């Protein structure tokens, strides 16, 4: 597996976090929309009212779907986070810090360098060495951290 492929695989957690943020914004929209419609619904017009096709029902059911998507996404995020932490556990403290800041916290390499008091070039080189040493292929080095092939 190439360096770029490993980085892409390790970055999956951050991509999923962004999906979670988008889902939360979607949920906020549908909940606000549902509340606004139900507040303005005068219920007039007489006759029977088919609630299944009403805007309020549609917005509320969409909010419920989004809430379920958020719960699934959060469960997946927690699993992925634990896998990453397990993968980083065998590294020395500085390597762990770099990997945690970049792949769990979402820091850029430049921000990681500032936070750790190192030069950006030093962090880039160290990051590359860490990634090169990682075995994320299930076919290669099965003795390596067994959770690595599941990320």
VOLORO-377294 format. One record per residue: residue number from 1; y, z, x of N, C-alpha, C in turn. Coordinates in nm, 4 decimals, always signed. Last residue first. Layout:
NODE    k       n_v       n_w       n_u      ca_v      ca_w      ca_u       c_v       c_w       c_u
NODE  NUM         Y         Z         X         Y         Z         X         Y         Z         X
...
This chain:
NODE    k       n_v       n_w       n_u      ca_v      ca_w      ca_u       c_v       c_w       c_u
NODE  151   -0.0822   +0.9563   -0.9324   +0.0616   +0.9422   -0.9598   +0.0897   +0.8027   -1.0078
NODE  150   -0.3408   +0.9701   -0.8546   -0.3146   +0.9775   -0.9976   -0.1689   +0.9595   -1.0319
NODE  149   -0.3655   +0.9860   -0.5870   -0.4056   +0.8607   -0.6484   -0.3785   +0.8578   -0.7979
NODE  148   -0.2845   +1.2483   -0.5352   -0.1966   +1.1375   -0.4967   -0.2351   +1.0087   -0.5651
NODE  147   -0.4611   +1.4479   -0.5782   -0.3757   +1.4112   -0.6916   -0.2915   +1.2881   -0.6604
NODE  146   -0.5871   +1.4891   -0.3388   -0.6582   +1.4167   -0.4415   -0.5717   +1.3784   -0.5603
NODE  145   -0.4621   +1.4440   -0.0245   -0.4347   +1.5126   -0.1508   -0.4910   +1.4337   -0.2675
NODE  144   -0.7287   +1.2910   +0.1545   -0.5884   +1.3239   +0.1317   -0.5746   +1.3883   -0.0042
NODE  143   -0.9867   +1.2085   +0.1391   -0.9661   +1.3468   +0.1770   -0.8204   +1.3897   +0.1594
NODE  142   -0.9841   +0.9412   +0.0973   -1.0088   +1.0253   -0.0195   -0.9893   +1.1726   +0.0120
NODE  141   -0.8550   +0.6958   +0.2375   -0.8543   +0.8378   +0.2705   -0.8655   +0.9286   +0.1493
NODE  140   -0.8213   +0.4479   -0.0113   -0.8062   +0.4893   +0.1274   -0.7981   +0.6401   +0.1374
NODE  139   -0.8472   +0.4259   -0.2850   -0.9523   +0.3700   -0.2003   -0.9435   +0.4199   -0.0568
NODE  138   -0.6209   +0.5204   -0.3992   -0.7428   +0.5964   -0.4250   -0.8562   +0.5479   -0.3344
NODE  137   -0.3229   +0.5374   -0.2192   -0.4344   +0.4540   -0.2641   -0.5556   +0.5410   -0.2870
NODE  136   -0.1431   +0.6958   -0.1035   -0.1409   +0.6951   -0.2490   -0.2499   +0.6064   -0.3064
NODE  135   -0.0855   +0.8775   +0.1646   -0.1892   +0.7888   +0.1145   -0.1906   +0.7999   -0.0373
NODE  134   +0.1892   +0.9044   +0.3852   +0.1279   +0.9311   +0.2552   +0.0211   +0.8288   +0.2214
NODE  133   +0.3099   +0.8066   +0.6132   +0.1926   +0.8946   +0.6283   +0.1193   +0.9184   +0.4966
NODE  132   +0.5244   +0.6635   +0.5101   +0.4215   +0.5910   +0.5854   +0.2945   +0.6747   +0.6009
NODE  131   +0.6733   +0.8744   +0.4035   +0.6126   +0.7751   +0.3135   +0.5013   +0.7004   +0.3848
NODE  130   +0.7539   +0.9998   +0.6413   +0.6776   +1.0736   +0.5403   +0.6025   +0.9758   +0.4505
NODE  129   +0.9006   +0.7941   +0.7649   +0.7805   +0.8495   +0.8293   +0.6924   +0.9230   +0.7288
NODE  128   +1.1105   +0.7648   +0.5779   +1.0202   +0.6524   +0.6060   +0.8914   +0.7020   +0.6696
NODE  127   +1.2296   +1.0177   +0.6000   +1.1736   +0.9736   +0.4727   +1.0736   +0.8614   +0.4949
NODE  126   +1.3247   +1.0035   +0.8628   +1.2235   +1.1039   +0.8274   +1.1532   +1.0652   +0.6972
NODE  125   +1.5138   +0.7983   +0.8367   +1.4007   +0.7849   +0.9291   +1.2879   +0.8808   +0.8923
NODE  124   +1.6891   +0.9126   +0.6441   +1.6232   +0.7837   +0.6184   +1.4998   +0.7679   +0.7065
NODE  123   +1.7744   +1.1411   +0.7835   +1.6974   +1.1569   +0.6598   +1.6237   +1.0272   +0.6264
NODE  122   +1.9138   +1.0221   +0.9941   +1.8012   +1.1117   +1.0226   +1.7126   +1.1276   +0.8994
NODE  121   +2.1149   +0.8855   +0.8549   +2.0167   +0.8101   +0.9330   +1.8931   +0.8957   +0.9629
NODE  120   +2.2684   +1.0935   +0.7473   +2.1936   +1.0035   +0.6581   +2.0853   +0.9254   +0.7318
NODE  119   +2.2211   +1.4028   +0.9238   +2.2851   +1.2720   +0.9114   +2.2026   +1.1858   +0.8161
NODE  118   +2.2138   +1.7192   +0.7473   +2.1620   +1.6212   +0.8431   +2.2405   +1.4911   +0.8286
NODE  117   +2.2414   +1.9143   +0.5540   +2.3207   +1.9230   +0.6756   +2.2706   +1.8317   +0.7865
NODE  116   +2.1209   +1.8914   +0.3113   +2.0421   +1.9533   +0.4177   +2.1195   +1.9678   +0.5486
NODE  115   +2.3210   +1.7631   +0.1644   +2.2696   +1.8922   +0.1184   +2.1964   +1.9664   +0.2303
NODE  114   +2.3453   +1.5222   +0.3079   +2.4584   +1.6154   +0.2957   +2.4098   +1.7550   +0.2612
NODE  113   +2.0862   +1.4148   +0.2654   +2.1345   +1.4427   +0.4009   +2.2500   +1.5427   +0.3976
NODE  112   +2.0907   +1.3825   -0.0095   +1.9916   +1.4723   +0.0502   +2.0363   +1.5122   +0.1901
NODE  111   +2.2832   +1.1856   -0.0311   +2.3110   +1.3191   -0.0863   +2.2146   +1.4231   -0.0313
NODE  110   +2.1397   +0.9761   +0.0934   +2.2687   +1.0207   +0.1484   +2.3040   +1.1604   +0.0984
NODE  109   +1.9233   +0.9435   -0.0759   +1.8982   +0.9866   +0.0618   +2.0261   +1.0387   +0.1259
NODE  108   +2.0038   +1.0955   -0.3949   +1.9940   +0.9794   -0.3062   +1.9628   +1.0318   -0.1659
NODE  107   +1.8096   +1.3105   -0.6048   +1.9167   +1.2904   -0.5070   +1.8957   +1.1569   -0.4359
NODE  106   +1.6162   +1.3832   -0.7907   +1.6861   +1.2566   -0.8083   +1.8033   +1.2340   -0.7151
NODE  105   +1.4410   +1.5955   -0.7895   +1.5785   +1.6209   -0.8320   +1.6605   +1.4940   -0.8498
NODE  104   +1.2044   +1.4590   -0.7132   +1.2044   +1.5512   -0.8274   +1.3475   +1.5671   -0.8801
NODE  103   +1.2628   +1.2840   -0.5020   +1.1733   +1.2403   -0.6090   +1.1640   +1.3348   -0.7285
NODE  102   +1.4622   +1.4090   -0.3342   +1.4689   +1.2675   -0.3703   +1.3877   +1.2380   -0.4965
NODE  101   +1.3927   +1.6805   -0.3151   +1.5290   +1.6428   -0.3521   +1.5361   +1.4980   -0.4011
NODE  100   +1.1224   +1.6585   -0.2355   +1.1585   +1.7256   -0.3607   +1.2973   +1.6816   -0.4074
NODE   99   +1.1450   +1.5292   +0.0124   +1.0710   +1.4666   -0.0968   +1.1069   +1.5281   -0.2321
NODE   98   +1.2993   +1.7167   +0.1569   +1.3434   +1.5782   +0.1411   +1.2755   +1.5151   +0.0201
NODE   97   +1.1344   +1.9454   +0.1405   +1.2712   +1.9458   +0.0871   +1.3209   +1.8050   +0.0612
NODE   96   +0.9037   +1.8612   +0.2743   +0.8975   +1.8993   +0.1332   +1.0359   +1.8927   +0.0696
NODE   95   +1.0111   +1.8336   +0.5297   +0.9585   +1.7161   +0.4600   +0.9497   +1.7430   +0.3098
NODE   94   +1.0754   +2.1035   +0.5798   +1.1810   +2.0016   +0.5780   +1.1359   +1.8754   +0.5047
NODE   93   +0.8155   +2.2329   +0.5610   +0.9276   +2.2673   +0.4729   +1.0361   +2.1603   +0.4654
NODE   92   +0.5362   +2.0004   +0.5718   +0.6184   +2.1086   +0.6268   +0.7447   +2.1233   +0.5420
NODE   91   +0.3034   +1.9448   +0.2965   +0.4022   +1.9010   +0.3956   +0.4764   +2.0211   +0.4530
NODE   90   +0.1465   +2.0166   +0.0865   +0.0870   +2.0242   +0.2203   +0.1830   +1.9840   +0.3319
NODE   89   +0.3040   +1.9682   -0.1435   +0.2708   +2.1056   -0.1032   +0.2167   +2.1158   +0.0391
NODE   88   +0.3396   +1.7168   -0.2440   +0.4326   +1.7609   -0.1406   +0.3939   +1.8961   -0.0806
NODE   87   +0.1427   +1.7054   -0.4408   +0.1390   +1.6092   -0.3311   +0.2252   +1.6561   -0.2139
NODE   86   +0.2345   +1.9008   -0.6141   +0.1060   +1.9184   -0.5449   +0.0954   +1.8265   -0.4240
NODE   85   +0.4691   +1.7756   -0.7017   +0.4778   +1.9039   -0.6311   +0.3492   +1.9307   -0.5546
NODE   84   +0.3541   +1.5523   -0.8322   +0.4413   +1.5349   -0.7159   +0.4500   +1.6639   -0.6342
NODE   83   +0.2138   +1.6819   -1.0371   +0.1419   +1.5976   -0.9410   +0.2248   +1.5786   -0.8138
NODE   82   +0.4257   +1.8021   -1.1765   +0.3232   +1.8862   -1.1129   +0.2438   +1.8079   -1.0089
NODE   81   +0.5544   +1.5686   -1.2692   +0.6249   +1.6634   -1.1812   +0.5248   +1.7510   -1.1066
NODE   80   +0.3609   +1.4615   -1.4409   +0.4030   +1.3874   -1.3210   +0.4712   +1.4788   -1.2203
NODE   79   +0.3527   +1.6641   -1.6395   +0.2317   +1.6283   -1.5623   +0.2705   +1.5589   -1.4324
NODE   78   +0.6189   +1.6519   -1.7306   +0.5665   +1.7756   -1.6718   +0.4419   +1.7491   -1.5885
NODE   77   +0.6246   +1.3899   -1.8310   +0.7122   +1.4296   -1.7206   +0.6609   +1.5554   -1.6523
NODE   76   +0.4439   +1.4073   -2.0453   +0.4142   +1.3205   -1.9306   +0.4976   +1.3567   -1.8094
NODE   75   +0.5915   +1.5810   -2.2080   +0.4568   +1.6199   -2.1636   +0.4168   +1.5371   -2.0412
NODE   74   +0.8202   +1.4232   -2.2527   +0.8307   +1.5503   -2.1811   +0.6949   +1.5973   -2.1286
NODE   73   +0.7069   +1.2126   -2.4014   +0.7707   +1.1856   -2.2723   +0.7809   +1.3128   -2.1895
NODE   72   +0.6254   +1.3498   -2.6315   +0.5260   +1.2810   -2.5470   +0.5818   +1.2565   -2.4067
NODE   71   +0.8775   +1.4367   -2.7236   +0.7733   +1.5342   -2.6919   +0.6660   +1.4734   -2.6021
NODE   70   +1.0030   +1.1901   -2.7687   +1.0576   +1.2826   -2.6691   +0.9512   +1.3834   -2.6273
NODE   69   +0.8485   +1.0903   -2.9785   +0.8517   +1.0184   -2.8505   +0.9022   +1.1093   -2.7383
NODE   68   +0.9193   +1.2788   -3.1741   +0.7795   +1.2709   -3.1283   +0.7708   +1.1984   -2.9936
NODE   67   +1.1902   +1.2096   -3.2034   +1.1548   +1.3452   -3.1594   +1.0105   +1.3485   -3.1065
NODE   66   +1.1607   +0.9531   -3.3054   +1.2212   +0.9701   -3.1735   +1.1868   +1.1077   -3.1176
NODE   65   +1.0511   +1.0160   -3.5563   +0.9767   +0.9314   -3.4615   +1.0290   +0.9507   -3.3192
NODE   64   +1.2646   +1.1632   -3.6665   +1.1343   +1.2274   -3.6457   +1.0501   +1.1488   -3.5453
NODE   63   +1.4593   +0.9645   -3.6832   +1.4843   +1.0816   -3.5981   +1.3526   +1.1533   -3.5677
NODE   62   +1.3366   +0.8034   -3.8747   +1.3571   +0.7500   -3.7385   +1.3823   +0.8648   -3.6409
NODE   61   +1.3506   +0.9722   -4.0937   +1.2187   +0.9366   -4.0416   +1.2300   +0.8774   -3.9009
NODE   60   +1.6296   +0.9858   -4.1240   +1.5535   +1.1078   -4.0969   +1.4161   +1.0750   -4.0405
NODE   59   +1.6905   +0.7174   -4.1789   +1.7476   +0.7824   -4.0604   +1.6681   +0.9074   -4.0235
NODE   58   +1.5454   +0.6839   -4.4204   +1.5197   +0.5981   -4.3043   +1.5695   +0.6637   -4.1761
NODE   57   +1.6677   +0.8736   -4.5870   +1.5260   +0.8853   -4.5555   +1.4923   +0.8048   -4.4302
NODE   56   +1.9282   +0.7682   -4.5929   +1.9051   +0.9037   -4.5432   +1.7598   +0.9217   -4.5024
NODE   55   +1.8954   +0.5155   -4.7094   +1.9414   +0.5262   -4.5707   +1.9157   +0.6647   -4.5111
NODE   54   +1.5884   +0.4896   -4.8980   +1.7287   +0.5297   -4.8861   +1.7677   +0.5371   -4.7389
NODE   53   +1.3294   +0.4393   -4.9480   +1.4063   +0.3294   -4.8888   +1.5533   +0.3638   -4.8748
NODE   52   +1.2356   +0.6722   -5.0607   +1.1635   +0.6166   -4.9464   +1.2423   +0.5059   -4.8765
NODE   51   +1.3783   +0.7317   -5.2881   +1.4167   +0.7970   -5.1633   +1.3493   +0.7366   -5.0413
NODE   50   +1.4952   +0.5672   -5.5398   +1.3799   +0.5509   -5.4517   +1.4161   +0.6071   -5.3148
NODE   49   +1.5967   +0.7134   -5.8294   +1.6410   +0.6864   -5.6924   +1.5189   +0.6802   -5.6020
NODE   48   +1.6489   +0.6029   -6.1584   +1.5641   +0.6659   -6.0567   +1.6113   +0.6237   -5.9194
NODE   47   +1.9748   +0.6444   -6.3127   +1.8429   +0.5857   -6.2952   +1.7631   +0.6590   -6.1897
NODE   46   +2.2983   +0.6770   -6.1498   +2.2014   +0.6941   -6.2575   +2.0682   +0.6316   -6.2255
NODE   45   +2.5084   +0.6794   -5.9790   +2.4468   +0.5508   -6.0070   +2.3419   +0.5590   -6.1150
NODE   44   +2.5137   +0.9408   -5.7286   +2.5504   +0.8758   -5.8546   +2.4724   +0.7486   -5.8780
NODE   43   +2.4864   +1.0716   -5.4932   +2.3726   +1.0724   -5.5835   +2.3998   +1.0043   -5.7160
NODE   42   +2.6590   +1.0781   -5.2918   +2.7016   +1.1423   -5.4158   +2.5895   +1.1465   -5.5170
NODE   41   +2.6440   +1.1179   -4.9595   +2.5619   +1.0729   -5.0716   +2.6014   +1.1498   -5.1969
NODE   40   +2.7700   +1.2256   -4.7421   +2.8478   +1.1327   -4.8245   +2.7719   +1.0852   -4.9468
NODE   39   +2.5656   +1.3760   -4.6301   +2.6897   +1.4434   -4.6676   +2.7713   +1.3566   -4.7625
NODE   38   +2.3788   +1.1830   -4.5678   +2.3446   +1.2821   -4.6707   +2.4684   +1.3580   -4.7176
NODE   37   +2.5203   +1.0436   -4.3689   +2.4823   +0.9761   -4.4930   +2.4549   +1.0784   -4.6026
NODE   36   +2.5475   +1.2382   -4.1695   +2.6661   +1.1736   -4.2263   +2.6338   +1.1077   -4.3594
NODE   35   +2.2789   +1.2971   -4.1111   +2.3669   +1.4013   -4.1646   +2.4888   +1.3398   -4.2328
NODE   34   +2.1952   +1.0488   -4.0065   +2.1281   +1.1065   -4.1224   +2.2161   +1.2116   -4.1899
NODE   33   +2.3649   +1.0303   -3.7844   +2.3685   +0.9281   -3.8899   +2.3088   +0.9833   -4.0190
NODE   32   +2.2766   +1.2465   -3.6339   +2.4162   +1.2402   -3.6789   +2.4294   +1.1433   -3.7955
NODE   31   +2.0117   +1.1672   -3.5871   +2.0391   +1.2929   -3.6565   +2.1816   +1.2957   -3.7106
NODE   30   +2.0516   +0.9260   -3.4498   +1.9844   +0.9254   -3.5793   +2.0064   +1.0549   -3.6562
NODE   29   +2.1897   +1.0198   -3.2158   +2.2459   +0.9185   -3.3044   +2.1840   +0.9279   -3.4436
NODE   28   +2.0051   +1.1973   -3.1014   +2.1373   +1.2450   -3.1438   +2.2017   +1.1481   -3.2431
NODE   27   +1.8006   +1.0121   -3.0424   +1.7789   +1.1197   -3.1395   +1.9120   +1.1734   -3.1919
NODE   26   +1.9287   +0.8609   -2.8455   +1.8831   +0.7963   -2.9678   +1.8616   +0.9002   -3.0779
NODE   25   +1.9577   +1.0550   -2.6487   +2.0777   +0.9939   -2.7060   +2.0438   +0.9253   -2.8389
NODE   24   +1.6864   +1.0986   -2.5960   +1.7689   +1.2090   -2.6475   +1.8974   +1.1546   -2.7110
NODE   23   +1.6132   +0.8513   -2.4907   +1.5546   +0.8957   -2.6172   +1.6372   +1.0077   -2.6798
NODE   22   +1.7591   +0.8595   -2.2523   +1.7908   +0.7573   -2.3532   +1.7341   +0.7964   -2.4893
NODE   21   +1.6272   +1.0700   -2.1245   +1.7714   +1.0811   -2.1530   +1.8107   +0.9806   -2.2619
NODE   20   +1.3715   +0.9574   -2.1008   +1.3922   +1.0796   -2.1786   +1.5377   +1.0982   -2.2171
NODE   19   +1.4270   +0.7526   -1.9237   +1.3807   +0.7186   -2.0583   +1.4012   +0.8383   -2.1504
NODE   18   +1.4856   +0.9065   -1.7005   +1.5919   +0.8246   -1.7592   +1.5540   +0.7811   -1.9014
NODE   17   +1.2353   +1.0105   -1.6448   +1.3426   +1.1016   -1.6838   +1.4560   +1.0246   -1.7503
NODE   16   +1.1037   +0.7803   -1.5651   +1.0650   +0.8422   -1.6925   +1.1706   +0.9415   -1.7390
NODE   15   +1.2273   +0.7442   -1.3188   +1.2428   +0.6412   -1.4219   +1.2088   +0.6990   -1.5595
NODE   14   +1.1391   +0.9734   -1.1838   +1.2822   +0.9568   -1.2107   +1.3067   +0.8514   -1.3190
NODE   13   +0.8631   +0.9147   -1.1729   +0.9111   +1.0356   -1.2410   +1.0582   +1.0219   -1.2776
NODE   12   +0.8491   +0.6878   -1.0106   +0.8155   +0.6777   -1.1534   +0.8675   +0.7971   -1.2319
NODE   11   +0.8768   +0.7045   -0.7404   +0.9995   +0.7063   -0.8206   +0.9737   +0.6996   -0.9709
NODE   10   +0.6261   +0.6654   -0.6349   +0.6807   +0.8005   -0.6331   +0.8044   +0.8132   -0.7223
NODE    9   +0.6136   +0.3857   -0.6676   +0.5178   +0.4729   -0.7362   +0.5702   +0.6164   -0.7441
NODE    8   +0.8188   +0.3018   -0.4965   +0.8228   +0.2679   -0.6382   +0.7322   +0.3610   -0.7188
NODE    7   +0.7204   +0.3966   -0.2535   +0.8473   +0.4486   -0.3037   +0.8578   +0.4218   -0.4541
NODE    6   +0.4888   +0.2365   -0.2345   +0.4778   +0.3825   -0.2402   +0.6045   +0.4444   -0.2982
NODE    5   +0.6023   -0.0175   -0.2192   +0.5132   +0.0150   -0.3303   +0.4979   +0.1664   -0.3463
NODE    4   +0.7433   +0.0042   +0.0230   +0.8159   -0.0197   -0.1016   +0.7308   +0.0152   -0.2232
NODE    3   +0.5305   +0.0362   +0.2047   +0.6334   +0.1389   +0.1918   +0.7038   +0.1261   +0.0569
NODE    2   +0.2198   -0.0848   +0.0586   +0.3395   -0.0962   +0.1417   +0.4342   +0.0216   +0.1164
NODE    1   -0.1167   +0.0000   +0.0852   +0.0000   +0.0000   +0.0000   +0.1233   +0.0000   +0.0900
